[in-house]
């Protein structure tokens, strides 16, 4: 699976999102930063990200996607630590 395709799908599917994708093949890791995650629980954030690549997962093109989802403020604090 092309990491750029997954990045673009996530960024197109979640308004204002920035996605960083790592890994190779069909097992990838995504760090997604979006204001849309504000006031959302972790499971809700993950569902939002999975919804953008659901067809790739169902087709088997993407086997696994590990997700870290942060608001911009959470990401900034994490980077400062």
Secondary structure, 3 states (H helix, E strand, C coil): CCHHHHHHHHHHHCCCCEEEEEEECCEEEEEEECHHHCCCCHHHHHHHHHHHHHHHHHHCCCCEEEEEEECHHHHHHHHHC
